[in-house]
Amino acid sequence: MVDIKSLSDEVVKLLQNKKCDNYRICVVIVGPPGSGKSTIAGELCNELNRRYNEYLKSHPNVHIKLKEHSQINLTSDIREITPELSKKLEHDGGIFKNLVEDTNFEPVKKIHENGVTEVMGRGGNPNAFTIREGDLNKEHGNNNKINIAQIIPMDGFHLSRQCLDCFKNPMWAHERRGSPMTFDSNNFLELCKVLGKTSLITPTKSSAEDCFEYLSETFIENFPEIRIPSFDHRVKDPTPNDYCIDGYTRIMIFEGLYLLYDAENWAKVYHQLSQTNALLVWNVDIEEGVIKERVGKRHVQTGIVSTIEDGIKRFQTNDLLNARLIKQKSIYNDSIVSIRND
């Protein structure tokens, strides 16, 4: 089993070392289907948020201080959607029917009348992320729980079933849902670029030595708020704007199957995040026999199949192929740490 407290210690250590240089640090948790990476990410996130809020309770002299920052533009290098493409998006029900398999499509942005910027890849609206000017509330910061850690799940970039219907071979797309091509890797990579920029913003100065006190004194009140989609296997499609990354977020926990996959857009994800110089990567190692049982049961629980036998069959014809794919073609180096979760 994974020692969450030990992993949390490593994250806090990185936070301490980078508190003066990076507004945010990055943590990547990657592994095959059924390896428990989502559970690990969730428990790690909860533990880090618990530690910070317990610190505030035990240090009544430490107060939340919100600082203004000059305007932060995170999308200046993303092209605006053309009128023609915008019409197609509206006509096709919020997706780009002719682009769903185009891994070279460069994401576009649409600036709405309310000031929200929507960034879309080949998956269209269901896989979009949005950016608006943040406005942290001082009263909230001083009296309520603050989440300094947030999960960034790759699963929210599952292409919608509507998009899968537009593949040249829609039957294959649905049967192999969860394979690399059935994600909006274009827009997930764009999200990583944007979040990488937020990591590299230099916090305002503080004389505090402890990282939690330092964070408390350097929150940026108008830091852009980014909302990203989530995915529930029972719902079977992405839920837009379900996760919020705001100015309180100082630890980003990226979690997903293909974050180290060394092919198409996925191959650039690790490079983008490593450029922050504030990155921890944990690769969950686990036996195939263990994940077979876990994923088979999950397929039954989420209603994909009705029996455990069918769940295991789906695992063998889909999930196992994906697990072996990332094992054969992933980025490996000394900075990527393997952890067991049997």
N, C-alpha and C positions, 0 to 999 in steps of 0.2 A: 504493500500500500504506500501511497505517496504521503510524505510528511509535510502537510500544509504549513505548519509553523516554521519548518526549516526553509521552505521556499519563500515564505513571507520575510524571514530574516534576510535572505539574499536580496529581495526587492528593496527592503528598507535600506540596506547597505548601499545599493546603487543610488537610491534616492538621496541618501546623505552625500555621496560622492559627487552627484550631479546637481545638487540643489541650487548652486550659484550660476550654472551654465545653461541648464535646460528647464523650460517651464514644465515639460512632461518627460517621463521616461516610458520606454516601451518594453513589454513582456510578450513573448510569443510562446504559445503552447500548441504543439502540433502532434498528430498521431493518427493511426488508422481508425476506421469506424469501430465504435465499441470500446475504444481504449480508455474512455473516461475523461477525455480532454475537456469536455464541456463542464463536467462535474468539478474537475480540478480547478478550472478557471473560475467557476462560481464560488467555490469554497475559498480560493485564494483572494478573490475580490472582497468577499464578506469579511475575511480575517483582517485584511489591510484596512478596510473601513472601520471595523471594530476597534482596531488598535489606535487609529487616529482619534476617534471619538472618545475612547477611554482616556487618551492622553489629555484631551481638552477638559474632561471632567476632573482629572487629577491635577491639573495645572490651571487653577482659576485665574491666575494672573496673565495667562496667555489669551489674547483676544484676536478675533478675526479682523483683519484690516484689508479693506478693498482699495485697490489702486487703479487709477485711470491709466490708459495706455493710448498712444497714438493709434489711429485707425489701422486695423490689421486686415489686409486684403489677401485672402487665401486662394482666390480663383482668377487672378489676373492673367494667368497663362492658359486658361481653359477657354476655348472659342465659344461664342454665343451660338445658339441654335439658329439656323437659317429659317426664313419664313416658309420655305418649301418643306423642310423637314418638320417644322412645327405643325403644318397642315396634315402631313402624313401621320404624325403622332396622334393628332386629334381624330383623324379619320379611322385609324386602326385601333382605337380604343385604348390609347395610352402606351402602346408598344411600337417598336420599329419592325414590322413584319419581315421586311427584306434584309434586315441586318442581324437577325438573331444568331446567326452562325459566323458573323464577321468578327473574329478576334482582333482584327487590326483597326476596328472602328475606334476613333478617338472620341472620348466622352465630350458632351456639350453641356452648356449651362443655359438655364432660362431664368431671367430675373423677373419675378412677379411684382405686381403693383404694390404689395405690402412690404416690399424690400427683401423678401426671402429669395435666396438663390438656390435653384434646384439643379443638381448635377446628375446627368443621365448617361448611361452607357448603352450597350446594345440591348439590354433588357427593358429599357424605357422606364416609365413611372414606377412599376413595382420594385425595382432595384435602385431607385434614385436615393441620393442623400441630400439633405437640405442644410443651408447655412444661413443664419440670421445674426444680427448684432446681439450680443449678450447683454444682460442687465441683472447681475447678481444682487439679490436683496440683502441689505445689511442685517435686517431683523431676522431673516431666515438664517443667515450665517451665524448669528450669535446665539440663537435659541434652539435650533433644530439640528438633527443629524446631517452631517456633511459627508458626501461620498467623494473621496479623493481618488478612488479606483473605479474604473468602468470597463466592462467587457466589450470587445469589438468582435462580434461573431461573424465568421465568414459565411455561415449558413444563410444569413439574410440576403445573400446574393445568389441563391438558387434562382434560376430562371423560372418564371411563372409557368403554369401549365398552358396558359394562353400562348406563351412564347414557344414552348415545346411543340405545340400543335403546328407551328410555322416552320419547323425543321423540314429539310428535304425528305428525311425519313422520320416522321413523327413517332412511329411505333418504336423505333430504336431509341429515340430521345426519352420517351416515357419509361421504357424498360431499363434504360441505363441512367436514369436520373440519379445524380450524385457523382457521375463521372466528370472529369474536368470541363468538357465542352458544355455541360448543362448548368454552368454558373456564369454569371456576368463578371468574368474575370477582368474585363476592361474597366468597369466602374469600381470594382474592389481595389484594383491597383491605383486608380485615381484617388480613392479615399485614403489609401496609404500615403500617397504623395502629399495630400492636404494635411493629414495628421502628422506626418513627418515634419512639415513646416511649423506646426504648432509646437512640436517638441523643441525645435531650435530657437524659439523665441526666448530671449534672455530675461529671467525674472528681475524685478526691481531689487535693489540691494537691501539687505537686512544684516544686522549685527548678530542675529541669533546663531548659535552653534548647532543646536539640535534641529534635525531636518523637519520635524513636525512643527516646531515653533517657527522655523523659517517659512514653511508653506503658509502658516496662518497669517504671516505678515506680508505675504507677496501675492495674494490672489488678485487677479486682474478683473475688475468689475465689468468691463465692457468686452471681455473676451468672446469671440464668436461662438455661438451655440450651434453644434452640429448634431443633426438627428439622422439616424441610420436605420435600415430595416432589420427586422428579426425574422426567424422562421420557426414554425412549429410543425412537426411532421403530421400532427393530427389535423391541422388547418390545411396543410399541403401547398400553401402559397406564402410568399413573403408578406409580412405586415409592415407597411411603410412607417418611418419615423418613430419606431418603437423604443429605440435606445437614444439617450441624450448624453452628449459629451459637452459639458459646459465649462465655465471658468474654474470651477472647483476641481475638475478632473486633472489630476497630476500623474496618475498611473494608468496607462492604457494596456489592457490585457487582450491581445489578439489571439483568437482561438479558431482553429480550423484544420481541415484535412490537407489542403494543398499549399500551405504557407511556405513550405520548403521545396515544393515540386519544381523541378528544373526544366520547365517547358512553357512555351507561349507566355502570356502575361504573368503567370504565377512565378516564373523565374526571376522577375524583377522586384517582387515583393520584399524578399529578404534584403536585397541591395538597397531599396528605398529606406527601410527601417534601420539598417546598419549605418546609414549616413548620419543618423542622429548622434552616434557615439554614446548612446544611452540605452542599450539593448541587452536583454536577457532572453535566451532561447532554450526551451526545454522540449525535447522530442520524447514522447511517451512510447516506450518499447513494451510490447506485450505479445503473448503467443496467439497464434491463429485459432487454436482450439477454444481459448477463453473468449475471444471476440465473437466467434461463431454463435455461442450460446447467448451472449448479451444482445447481439444485433437481431438474432432470430426472435427473441422475446420482444424486443422493441418494435419489430414490424407487426407483431400481433397486437401489442398495446396501443399502437397508433392507428390501427385499423387498415394498414396496408394489405395484410393478409389475415385469414381467419384462424389458421392453425400454426402451431410451432413448426410442423414439418414444412409447410409452405414458407414460413419465415426463414428457416435455414436454407431452403432451396433458393430463395431470393438472395440471401447472403452469398451463397456460393456462385451465383450467376451475375452478381453485381458488386456488392460491397467487398467481397474478397478480391475481386479483380482490381478494384481501386486501391485496396490495402497493399497488394503486391506491386502495383504501379508506383506508388510513392516510395516503396522500399527500394525498388530498382533504380528510380530516377529522382533522387532528392539531392539537395545541396548538403554537403557534409564538410565541416571544418572543426577546428579545436574549440571554437567559441560556442558550439552547439552541444548542450549537455543532454545525455540520455538518462531518462528516469524510468523506473519500472512501476507498473500499476496492475499487477496480477491479482 
